[in-house]
Amino acid sequence: MTLRAQGLVGADGRRGGVPGLLRRLGAVQLDTISVLARSHELVAYARLGPIGRERVERAYWHPTAPRAFEYWSHAACLLPLEEWPYYAFRRRAFRARGLRWHQSHPEVCAKVLARLRAEGPLTATELGGAKNGGAWWDWSDTKIAVEWLLDTGEVSCVRRNGWRRVYDLPERVLPAELLAMDPSDSDCVTRLAALAARALGVVTQADLADYQRVRHNAAGVRADGRMLTAAGAAAAAGLVPVEIGANRGRRAIRGWADPDILHSAGASRGRHRTTLLSPFDSLIWDRKRTLRLFGFEHSLEAYLPRDKRVHGYFTMPLLAGGRLVGRVDPARSGATLIARKLTLDRPAAAEPMARALAEAATWVGCDSVKLQQVEPPALEPRLQAALAARGT
């Protein structure tokens, strides 16, 4: 059910192309790291196959007909344009708090807004520069101001120029009917609960909070001056109460299911995708859920010192037959995709890994695959033979 909801099994996952994928997932995480491709491209590739990368970019950041906006969800994410009103609770929370990471200055915010009104959409560089010259977090006052305005909804981002955000006024890029909506905090949280359940199929209380990073405690989420419990949000969203994992002597977990996914649970399974997943893919955002669901331990090691890494810098799990059965830390050298460290959890994963590597190599313009380290080493000949059979 989770794989179907995530668009990784069956034909439904490919309907609507990239815009359909974004609506289905509700959020696609952005990240600066680019190995084979940036994460938002890899999310689309994992579900739609080797479609053109320019087509992916255009679908996310259409130059004349925006379909998505950037905002804080699970992390910095691309979000369907129609969901703009339902992040009002977060915009209000930022305004009430008064800052995010940096303290903004009202006079700088006013200057930024004045320039956007007068000159049209601008990047941080065009506004005067994003950094002070130090580390990446050493933002200039202008960058602090425009990001604060993005947090509070006075500025929006529906387009990028290269990898630079293009900032604009909401009234210039968002439909008037969306700007006119003013849902309550409870309505927002209920909507996000429905989106999380639709994207995951089945959710626990922790899943509901984690998918959109809704702050909560044991009592629930404070909304409209009262506590909205997970059960309350799930009921308001029309989710179906279920028990999860009540087998093999394990205690059942209370949860909820999206009614449409639940209804289709008995349908034909459809074909499973065999693919490499970005470490920022929404299927594996939640490490505890990934372990519970797949028995697979996964963590991003890019920000660890090299000698502390177990599997590699940008480890991509292998999804095959509905299971996570291996992982690889890829790199590129010219027209060669290099598997710096590759781990297979079972011998039968060699052929799916070869298929996934060959497809990914072709997608990013490589014509060969080179293995540097395979674990366990005894499976390297089988993997090499499978790659040779695919001409890589």
TORSE-288687 format. One line per field, with one value per residue (C-alpha): residue in one letter; x, y, z. Coordinates in steps of 0.25 Angstrom, whole numbers. Layout:
N
aa: A;...
u: X;...
v: Y;...
w: Z;...
***
This chain:
392
aa: M;T;L;R;A;Q;G;L;V;G;A;D;G;R;R;G;G;V;P;G;L;L;R;R;L;G;A;V;Q;L;D;T;I;S;V;L;A;R;S;H;E;L;V;A;Y;A;R;L;G;P;I;G;R;E;R;V;E;R;A;Y;W;H;P;T;A;P;R;A;F;E;Y;W;S;H;A;A;C;L;L;P;L;E;E;W;P;Y;Y;A;F;R;R;R;A;F;R;A;R;G;L;R;W;H;Q;S;H;P;E;V;C;A;K;V;L;A;R;L;R;A;E;G;P;L;T;A;T;E;L;G;G;A;K;N;G;G;A;W;W;D;W;S;D;T;K;I;A;V;E;W;L;L;D;T;G;E;V;S;C;V;R;R;N;G;W;R;R;V;Y;D;L;P;E;R;V;L;P;A;E;L;L;A;M;D;P;S;D;S;D;C;V;T;R;L;A;A;L;A;A;R;A;L;G;V;V;T;Q;A;D;L;A;D;Y;Q;R;V;R;H;N;A;A;G;V;R;A;D;G;R;M;L;T;A;A;G;A;A;A;A;A;G;L;V;P;V;E;I;G;A;N;R;G;R;R;A;I;R;G;W;A;D;P;D;I;L;H;S;A;G;A;S;R;G;R;H;R;T;T;L;L;S;P;F;D;S;L;I;W;D;R;K;R;T;L;R;L;F;G;F;E;H;S;L;E;A;Y;L;P;R;D;K;R;V;H;G;Y;F;T;M;P;L;L;A;G;G;R;L;V;G;R;V;D;P;A;R;S;G;A;T;L;I;A;R;K;L;T;L;D;R;P;A;A;A;E;P;M;A;R;A;L;A;E;A;A;T;W;V;G;C;D;S;V;K;L;Q;Q;V;E;P;P;A;L;E;P;R;L;Q;A;A;L;A;A;R;G;T
u: 0;11;18;6;3;17;16;26;17;6;3;-4;9;13;0;1;16;24;12;4;16;17;2;3;14;10;25;38;50;61;76;89;96;97;104;97;86;80;70;57;61;64;51;44;54;51;36;35;48;59;50;58;64;60;46;46;52;41;30;35;39;30;34;20;10;15;11;19;25;36;34;37;30;38;50;52;42;35;20;8;3;-11;-6;-1;-13;-10;3;-3;-2;13;14;6;15;28;22;18;32;39;51;56;71;75;69;64;64;51;58;65;52;45;56;55;40;41;51;43;31;39;48;40;46;60;70;78;90;82;77;91;97;94;106;116;128;129;123;110;101;108;97;96;86;79;78;73;62;57;57;49;39;38;36;25;18;21;30;29;38;32;44;59;70;80;80;77;63;56;48;35;22;11;1;9;11;-1;-15;-24;-34;-22;-18;-32;-33;-30;-31;-30;-19;-28;-32;-17;-13;-25;-21;-6;-11;-19;-7;2;-7;-9;6;9;-4;-4;1;4;3;18;17;6;15;28;24;21;29;17;22;14;15;8;-5;-5;-3;-7;-17;-27;-24;-27;-20;-23;-20;-15;-28;-35;-28;-29;-44;-46;-37;-46;-36;-39;-34;-26;-16;-2;7;-1;6;17;15;17;8;-1;1;-10;-11;-20;-21;-24;-38;-35;-22;-29;-40;-30;-22;-28;-26;-15;-1;4;19;29;40;54;62;72;66;71;75;64;53;40;39;51;50;47;58;50;38;48;54;40;34;46;55;66;75;78;84;90;105;109;111;120;135;140;146;132;124;120;113;118;115;102;97;85;77;72;58;54;42;36;48;60;71;84;91;102;110;111;120;123;136;134;125;127;117;126;120;130;124;113;106;96;87;85;91;78;80;92;83;73;85;92;79;77;92;91;78;83;96;89;80;91;99;109;112;119;119;131;131;141;137;126;121;121;133;128;116;125;127;111;109;120;113;100;106;113;100;94;106;111
v: 0;10;6;9;22;26;23;12;0;0;9;19;24;29;36;51;51;60;69;57;51;64;64;50;51;65;69;67;70;79;78;85;71;67;53;46;57;66;59;65;60;46;45;47;37;27;27;31;25;31;43;56;64;77;72;69;83;90;82;87;101;105;118;123;114;111;97;97;107;105;105;98;84;72;81;91;85;87;87;87;101;98;95;109;113;101;106;118;112;111;125;130;122;129;143;140;135;146;139;126;124;138;151;160;175;182;193;183;175;188;190;176;177;191;186;174;183;192;183;169;156;155;145;148;151;162;167;170;157;144;143;151;144;133;119;116;120;133;140;155;164;164;148;148;158;151;137;143;149;135;129;139;138;153;147;134;125;118;118;116;122;111;107;121;124;135;143;150;155;145;154;153;138;131;130;140;129;123;136;139;126;127;114;112;105;93;93;94;82;74;76;72;60;56;59;50;39;40;40;28;20;16;25;25;37;39;38;49;58;55;55;70;73;77;81;73;67;56;64;68;80;94;100;111;112;97;84;76;62;52;45;57;62;48;47;61;57;45;35;20;15;3;-6;-8;-19;-29;-41;-51;-47;-32;-22;-15;0;9;16;21;19;27;22;21;14;4;2;-2;-11;-23;-19;-25;-21;-17;-16;-12;-2;-6;7;14;24;37;37;49;41;42;27;27;40;34;25;18;16;10;0;-4;-5;-11;-16;-7;3;15;28;40;40;52;61;51;51;42;32;31;27;12;12;25;39;39;25;21;9;-1;-3;-17;-25;-16;-18;-10;-20;-13;1;8;20;26;36;40;41;45;35;25;23;18;10;14;4;-5;-14;-25;-31;-44;-51;-50;-35;-35;-35;-24;-15;-17;-13;-1;3;2;10;21;21;23;34;43;41;30;18;9;5;2;-5;-1;-9;-19;-25;-37;-38;-52;-46;-37;-47;-49;-34;-32;-43;-37;-23;-29;-36;-21;-16;-8
w: 0;3;-10;-18;-10;-14;-28;-28;-32;-43;-55;-46;-41;-55;-58;-59;-61;-52;-48;-44;-36;-28;-25;-21;-12;-7;-5;-12;-4;-9;-6;-11;-13;-27;-30;-42;-41;-31;-22;-27;-41;-35;-28;-42;-48;-38;-41;-56;-61;-70;-75;-79;-68;-75;-75;-60;-57;-66;-59;-45;-49;-61;-67;-70;-63;-49;-43;-30;-20;-10;5;18;19;23;20;8;-2;-15;-12;-21;-24;-19;-5;-3;6;15;20;25;39;38;32;44;54;48;49;64;67;60;54;48;48;47;52;41;40;37;29;20;18;14;3;-2;-4;-10;-21;-24;-26;-35;-43;-43;-39;-34;-29;-16;-24;-32;-19;-14;-11;-3;6;14;9;20;21;14;26;27;20;16;22;9;8;23;19;7;13;25;15;9;22;25;12;7;-4;-11;-20;-32;-41;-41;-49;-50;-35;-30;-24;-32;-22;-25;-19;-17;-24;-37;-37;-29;-34;-27;-22;-14;-8;-4;4;19;26;41;47;50;35;31;40;35;21;23;31;18;9;18;18;3;1;10;9;24;35;50;59;57;42;42;49;42;27;28;41;49;63;73;87;94;95;80;72;77;66;68;83;85;84;72;74;63;64;63;50;44;47;41;29;26;29;33;47;45;53;47;49;58;54;58;72;70;77;68;65;64;51;39;25;13;8;-6;-4;6;-5;-15;-6;-12;-26;-35;-30;-43;-47;-37;-40;-39;-36;-28;-18;-14;1;2;-5;3;3;13;19;33;37;48;38;28;38;42;28;21;32;25;33;25;28;20;23;14;26;34;33;22;33;40;28;27;13;6;3;-4;-2;-11;-6;-17;-18;-25;-24;-13;-4;-1;-4;-5;-6;-14;-13;-27;-34;-48;-56;-70;-77;-66;-54;-42;-31;-20;-10;-13;-3;-6;5;-3;-15;-23;-22;-32;-45;-40;-36;-49;-56;-47;-49;-64;-65;-57;-64;-78;-71;-67;-80;-76;-85;-75;-60;-52;-38;-28;-15;-14;-1;0;-9;-13;-21;-30;-41;-41;-42;-53;-61;-60;-64;-76;-80;-81;-89;-77
***
